Amino acid sequence: METQKSPLFTRDFTLVVIGQIISLFGNAILHFALPLYLLRETGSIALFGAVNACSFLPMILMGPIGGTAADRVHKGRIMVGLDFLTAGLTVTYTLLWGKAPLVPLVIVTLMLLYAIAGAYQPAVQASLPLLLAPDRLTQGNAVINMVATLSNLLGPALGGVIFGLWGLGPILTIGGVCFFCSAVMEIFIRVPHEKRPRSAGILNVPIEREGAMEIAKRSRGTPRIANRMLRRVRDFAQVRAGGVITKKVADEALTALEIDHLGLDSIDHRMLRSIMENYRGGPVGLETLAATINEEAVTLEDVYEPYLMQLGFLTRTPRGRCVTPKAYAHLGLPVPGEPGGLDQLSF
């Protein structure tokens, strides 16, 4: 028994195709008509060629940027925003037509149009796997590519015919209206979007929101530390938890690395315990403390002390470093001077 294939032209994919037709054909017509108008007004073939050459640069630059944006930002919003931007650009050109210098106006408009085209296409391509079933993805790509090819072939021809018959004015008017209608129509395209944590996306790590929050809470508010923890937790998850980072997996991994719920690691604990147990809470000099726990004094001062002071676990005095009652409470130790305190213990 044959399985029934899912439909190709679903509601959302049909809207994408219609928007693609309007946007790509409209851009192609404007790309051809504006330099043609410049050539007619100036009579300079060299200027015509130079303007066309300069206009292609933004499209080359915006291709990679558009691909990156399509991977991180809601793809439907990119398409809507770019069509509204094109409509606004067309209206702006119409308002400045005859008032601003012709050559700079045409160059800036064309460069922006090509930049928009460079950013628009990656968003469309990236949305297809979210809109189509896997068995229809190849056909969907073929439809989108066919629209792009036809717009490149027929758009300039259509632009030349319209320009020859009615001039530039109708092209600007119709283009602005069509781009606006396309943007409004694309608002109703339902493109699924799930924002992934940036580092997890780069490392290709399946991670739940609670797992990411657990890592973030223990990272001392430092992205560099969070990225290092993520790599360690990823390795733990791949070996012991099927590769998915949940809150429980993150907690077990970080606990195994001796990182507590405040982000304090083994060196933080050794610092605090050394001051409590060897120097009765301080004060103690930095060099003495470093020698006691066998760490570099500059490392303790630059890397560990600032966070301990931020938490209120450590203070600096003219006589040296002292721990606070909050530090004792965090480590579950009694404060000296209180019943059962450290000063009543023998060492």
C-alpha positions in Angstrom: 0.0 0.0 0.0 1.5 3.4 -1.1 1.8 6.1 1.5 0.1 9.3 0.7 2.5 12.2 0.1 2.0 15.4 1.9 0.9 18.4 -0.3 3.5 20.7 -1.8 1.5 23.9 -2.0 0.4 24.3 1.5 -1.0 27.6 2.7 2.2 28.9 4.1 4.4 27.7 1.2 2.0 29.2 -1.3 2.3 32.6 0.5 6.1 32.3 0.4 6.1 31.6 -3.3 3.7 34.6 -4.0 5.9 36.8 -1.9 9.0 35.5 -3.7 7.4 36.3 -7.1 6.5 39.9 -6.1 9.8 40.6 -4.3 12.2 39.1 -6.9 10.4 40.3 -10.0 9.9 43.8 -8.4 13.6 44.0 -7.5 14.7 42.8 -10.9 12.5 45.4 -12.7 13.8 48.2 -10.5 17.4 47.0 -10.9 17.0 47.4 -14.7 14.8 50.5 -14.9 16.8 52.8 -12.6 20.2 52.5 -14.5 18.3 52.8 -17.7 16.7 56.0 -16.5 20.1 57.3 -15.5 21.5 56.4 -19.0 18.6 58.3 -20.6 19.1 61.4 -18.5 22.9 61.6 -18.6 23.7 59.8 -21.9 26.9 58.4 -20.2 27.5 54.7 -20.9 30.5 54.8 -18.6 28.4 56.1 -15.7 25.8 53.5 -16.5 28.3 50.7 -16.2 30.0 52.1 -13.1 26.7 52.4 -11.3 25.7 48.8 -12.1 29.1 47.6 -11.0 29.0 49.5 -7.7 25.5 48.3 -7.0 26.5 44.6 -7.0 28.9 45.0 -4.0 26.2 45.1 -1.3 24.6 42.0 -2.6 27.9 40.1 -2.4 28.5 41.3 1.1 24.9 40.7 2.4 24.8 37.1 1.2 26.8 35.7 4.2 25.2 38.2 6.6 21.7 37.3 5.4 22.5 33.6 5.9 23.7 34.2 9.5 20.6 36.3 10.3 18.3 33.6 8.8 19.8 31.1 11.1 19.3 33.2 14.3 16.3 35.5 13.6 12.7 34.6 12.9 12.7 34.0 9.1 9.2 35.3 8.6 10.0 38.6 10.2 13.1 38.9 8.0 11.0 38.6 4.9 8.3 40.9 6.2 10.8 43.5 7.3 12.7 43.5 4.0 9.6 43.9 1.9 8.4 46.8 4.1 11.9 48.3 3.7 11.8 47.9 -0.1 8.4 49.6 -0.2 9.7 52.4 2.0 12.8 52.8 -0.2 10.6 53.0 -3.3 8.4 55.7 -1.8 11.5 57.6 -0.6 13.0 57.6 -4.1 9.7 58.8 -5.5 9.6 61.7 -3.1 13.2 62.7 -3.8 12.9 62.2 -7.5 13.7 65.5 -9.2 14.7 67.2 -5.9 18.0 65.3 -5.0 21.0 64.9 -7.3 20.2 62.1 -9.7 23.5 60.1 -9.7 23.9 59.7 -5.9 20.2 59.0 -5.5 20.3 56.2 -8.1 23.5 54.7 -6.7 22.3 54.7 -3.1 18.9 53.3 -4.1 20.4 50.5 -6.2 22.9 49.5 -3.5 20.1 49.3 -0.9 18.0 47.2 -3.3 20.8 44.8 -4.0 21.6 44.5 -0.3 17.9 43.7 0.4 17.9 41.1 -2.3 21.1 39.5 -0.9 19.5 39.2 2.5 16.1 38.1 1.4 16.9 34.9 -0.5 18.7 33.2 2.4 15.7 33.7 4.7 13.4 32.1 2.1 15.7 29.1 1.6 16.2 28.6 5.3 12.4 28.6 5.9 11.6 25.8 3.5 12.6 22.9 5.8 10.3 24.4 8.4 7.4 24.7 6.0 7.6 21.5 3.9 7.6 17.8 4.8 11.0 16.1 4.1 9.5 14.3 1.0 8.5 17.6 -0.5 11.7 19.6 0.3 13.4 18.9 -3.1 10.4 20.0 -5.1 9.9 23.1 -2.9 13.5 24.1 -3.5 13.0 23.6 -7.2 10.0 25.9 -7.2 11.8 28.7 -5.3 14.9 28.4 -7.6 12.6 28.5 -10.7 11.0 31.7 -9.5 14.5 33.2 -8.9 15.7 32.1 -12.3 12.6 33.5 -14.1 12.8 36.8 -12.2 16.4 37.2 -13.4 15.5 36.4 -17.0 12.1 38.1 -17.4 12.4 40.9 -14.8 14.8 43.0 -16.8 12.8 42.4 -20.0 9.5 43.4 -18.3 11.2 46.4 -16.8 12.5 47.5 -20.2 9.0 47.2 -21.8 7.3 49.1 -19.0 10.0 51.8 -19.0 9.8 52.2 -22.8 6.0 52.5 -22.8 5.3 54.6 -19.6 8.6 55.7 -18.1 9.9 55.3 -14.5 6.9 56.8 -12.7 4.5 53.8 -13.1 7.3 51.4 -12.2 7.9 53.2 -8.9 4.2 53.4 -8.0 3.3 49.9 -8.9 6.5 48.6 -7.2 5.8 50.4 -3.9 2.2 49.1 -3.8 3.2 45.5 -4.6 6.0 45.4 -2.1 3.7 46.8 0.6 1.0 44.2 -0.2 3.6 41.4 -0.2 4.9 42.4 3.2 1.3 42.5 4.6 0.7 39.0 3.1 3.9 37.6 4.5 2.8 38.6 8.0 0.4 35.7 7.9 3.1 33.1 7.0 3.5 30.8 10.0 7.2 29.9 10.0 8.2 28.0 13.2 11.0 29.5 15.1 12.8 28.2 18.2 15.6 30.4 19.5 18.5 28.3 20.6 21.2 29.3 23.0 24.1 30.7 20.9 26.9 28.6 22.2 24.8 25.4 22.2 23.9 26.1 18.6 27.6 26.5 17.6 28.6 23.3 19.4 25.4 21.5 18.1 24.4 20.4 21.6 20.8 19.5 22.4 20.0 21.5 25.5 16.9 22.1 27.5 16.1 25.6 28.8 16.5 24.4 32.4 19.8 22.9 31.6 21.1 26.1 30.1 19.8 28.1 33.1 21.7 25.7 35.5 25.0 26.3 33.6 24.3 30.1 33.5 23.7 30.3 37.2 27.1 28.7 37.9 29.1 30.7 35.3 29.8 33.8 37.6 28.0 35.9 35.0 31.0 35.4 32.6 30.4 34.2 29.0 33.9 32.7 28.8 33.3 30.5 31.8 29.8 29.6 30.6 31.2 28.4 27.3 33.9 26.3 29.1 31.3 24.8 31.4 29.0 24.0 28.4 31.8 22.0 26.7 32.5 20.1 29.9 28.8 19.4 30.5 28.4 18.4 26.8 31.1 15.7 27.2 29.5 14.4 30.4 26.0 14.3 28.7 27.4 12.4 25.6 29.0 9.8 27.8 26.4 9.3 30.5 23.1 10.9 29.4 22.4 10.3 25.8 23.8 13.6 24.7 20.9 15.8 25.9 21.7 18.4 28.6 18.9 18.6 31.1 18.9 20.4 34.5 19.7 17.1 36.2 22.5 16.3 33.8 24.0 19.8 34.2 23.8 19.6 37.9 25.5 16.2 38.1 28.2 17.2 35.6 29.1 20.5 37.4 28.9 18.8 40.8 31.4 16.2 39.5 33.6 19.1 38.5 33.4 20.4 42.0 31.5 23.6 41.0 28.7 24.4 43.5 25.4 26.2 42.8 27.0 29.6 43.2 29.8 28.8 40.7 32.5 28.4 43.3 35.1 25.7 42.3 37.7 23.8 44.3 40.2 26.7 44.5 37.5 29.0 45.9 36.6 26.4 48.5 40.3 25.8 49.4 40.8 29.6 49.8 37.9 30.0 52.1 38.6 26.9 54.1 42.2 27.7 54.5 41.4 31.2 56.0 38.7 29.6 58.2 40.7 26.6 59.5 44.3 27.8 59.4 43.8 31.5 60.3 40.5 31.5 62.2 38.8 33.6 59.6 41.6 36.0 59.0 43.1 38.4 58.5 45.8 36.7 56.4 48.2 38.1 53.8 47.7 37.3 50.1 51.2 35.8 49.7 50.8 33.6 52.9 47.4 32.4 51.6 48.8 31.6 48.2 51.6 29.6 49.7 49.2 27.7 52.0 47.0 26.4 49.1 49.9 26.2 46.6 48.5 28.7 44.1 49.9 31.8 42.5 49.1 35.0 44.4 48.4 37.0 41.2 45.9 34.3 40.2 44.0 34.5 43.5 44.0 38.2 43.4 42.9 38.7 39.8 40.7 35.6 39.1 39.2 34.4 42.4 39.0 37.3 44.9 36.8 39.6 42.9 33.9 37.1 42.7 34.3 36.1 46.3 34.1 39.7 47.3 31.1 40.2 45.0 29.3 37.4 46.8 30.2 39.0 50.2 32.3 36.0 51.2 35.6 37.8 51.4 36.8 41.2 52.5 40.2 43.0 52.1 41.6 44.9 55.1 44.9 46.6 55.7 46.0 43.6 57.6 44.9 41.0 55.0 42.0 38.9 53.8 39.1 37.9 56.0 36.1 35.7 55.4 32.6 36.8 56.4 29.8 34.9 58.2 28.1 34.4 54.8 31.1 32.3 53.7 30.8 30.1 56.8 27.1 29.7 56.2 27.7 28.7 52.6 30.2 26.0 53.6 28.0 24.8 56.4 30.6 25.7 59.1 29.9 27.5 62.4 31.1 31.1 62.8 33.9 31.6 65.4 32.7 33.1 68.6 29.3 31.4 68.4 28.5 28.2 70.3 30.3 25.4 68.5 32.4 27.9 66.6 35.8 27.2 65.1 37.6 29.1 67.9 36.4 26.4 70.3 37.9 23.6 68.2 41.4 22.3 68.6 43.6 22.1 65.6 
